[in-house]
Structure formats: structure tokens, C-alpha cells
Amino acid sequence: LYRFPTKLLYSMSDYLVYIKMPSYLRQWFVHRHSGSEPVVLRQGSIESKLIKLAQSRQPDDFFPPLQKEDEVAICIPYSKARDPRTYNYISPTGKKALLDNIKNAFAVDCWNFLHDFGHIGQQQKELIYLYMEQRGIKEDGTCWDSIAKAYQRLRKNYLSNESRKRTRQQQTEKSQAESQEFVEHNC
């Protein structure tokens, strides 16, 4: 946490929390909210609510760190119930919960953009570049690969779940047919 010495929107404080993220996720997150750092969260967003829940008093032995290169600065939302001047500490567990939430939101956004294309093969490269362009993600040598791998994991999970659903449905239909046959045979 670090005090940010400029006036921001009325709903944000001038206290910051730093979250370590991969480059593609950091760029996507910044673009999604304020478009610049420090990130000013939209009032009522799930990330804003999560930070409000995770806020606590700073431990006595805590010294606010400086932002590292692979971290994103996020303004702690102002709240009457948890004034950031007093409650301006986010524990490692709170930071992890926030990062997991951001990763999940990215996965949903990525899936919604790319899933309709199914087996897209060579076109996948261009579609991922289009996704990056529209979401403010600049290629730095790792972004495209990271997004492609994330999408492939999502697609694999989706196909596995669909296969399980079909198997269960076939088993249910078979069981119902056998029950119907038994009833017809014994009546």
C-alpha cells in the first residue's frame, strides 16, 4: 500500500494496493477499468467490493512497499464503513483472492470472445491478436502465447464437460428405455 498524492474520483481514496500479475492480465485489467494506472475501479464492481471486504488495519510492523515492475497499482475504494485512512492494508490472502477474481473475469471475457469459433486452426492466431487489440493488450513476446494457452485450457474443460454431459444423458436414456421395457414386459 502506498499513499497516492493526487485527487481521484470521489469514490476512491488516495491509498493503493499492489497486485503482481502477468503482463497480459495486467494490461487487460488496466484497460477494463480506468485505462491508466493507478487503476480506479468502477464503483460497485466485484473487484471494488472484494477490496472493501479485504481491508483491515495496517499491522504495526508493516512498512508500505514500493510498486514493482510486474505489479499493478489499484486505488483502494473509499467507504464510510472502512475508511482507507485507517483500513488501508490488504493481506496476502486478500490479494490472492483479488487476483483469482481478476483471472476468472479474464477467462470469462476471453471465452465469450473466442468460443464461437470452435476449431479455428490458423485463424486462431489472428483472432487472438484481434482480442488483444480490442482489450488493450500489447504483445511483449509472451502475451499471445499466454492467452492462447489460457483459451486452450478453457476449451479443453468445455469439451470434457460436454462429453461427460452426453455420456450421462446416454446412460439416463438407456436406463429409462430398460425401465420402460421391464414395465412393458411385466404388465
C-alpha positions, 0 to 999 in steps of 0.5 A: 500500500502506498499513499497516492498524492493526487485527487481521484474520483470521489469514490476512491481514496488516495491509498493503493494496493499492489497486485503482481500479475502477468503482463497480459492480465495486467494490461487487460485489467488496466484497460477494463477499468480506468485505462491508466494506472493507478487503476480506479475501479468502477464503483460497485464492481466485484473487484471494488467490493472484494477490496472493501471486504479485504481491508483491515488495519495496517499491522504495526510492523508493516512498512508500505512497499514500493510498486514493482515492475510486474505489479499493478497499482489499484486505488483502494475504494473509499467507504464510510464503513472502512475508511482507507485512512485507517483500513488501508492494508490488504493481506496476502490472502486478500490479494490472492483472492483479488487476483483469482477474481481478476483471472476468472473475469479474464477467462470469462471475457476471453471465452465469450470472445473466442468460443464461437469459433470452435476449431479455428486452426490458423485463424486462431492466431489472428483472432487472438491478436484481434482480442488483444487489440480490442482489450488493450493488450500489447504483445511483449513476446509472451502475451499471445502465447499466454492467452492462447494457452489460457483459451486452450485450457478453457476449451479443453474443460468445455469439451470434457464437460460436454462429453461427460454431459452426453455420456450421462444423458446416454446412460439416463436414456438407456436406463429409462428405455430398460425401465420402460421395457421391464414395465412393458414386459411385466404388465 
